[in-house]
């Protein structure tokens, strides 16, 4: 499997930024108890 899921490098960067933001957000105990994502 040698296909990319992203159309451009900008999409890769955006995905990494969003992923890291979610990690930081859910590192907060209050947020992790009150918020759910699906």
N, C-alpha and C positions, 0 to 999 in steps of 0.2 A: 504494500500500500504506500504509494509515493505521491499522493495528492494532498494539496493544501486545502484547508477549509476556508481560508480567507482569500478575498479577491485581490488584496494589495497589502503591502507592508504597513500601511496606515491602519488597516483593520487589525493587524496583529498587535500593533502598539496600543490601539484602543482597547482590545481584549485584555492585554496585560494590565493596563491602567485600571480597568473595571474590576478585574480579579483582585488586584492588590488593594483596591479601595474596599471591597467586600471583606477581605481578611482583616483590615484595620477596623472596620465598622463592627464586625462581630467579635473582635477581641475585647470589646467593652462588655462586661458581664450583664449590665442592664439591658443593653440592646439585644444580646444573644438570648436573653430570657423572654423578651417581649416581641421580637420580630421573627417572622418565618418567611423563607423564600421557597418557591417551588419551581 
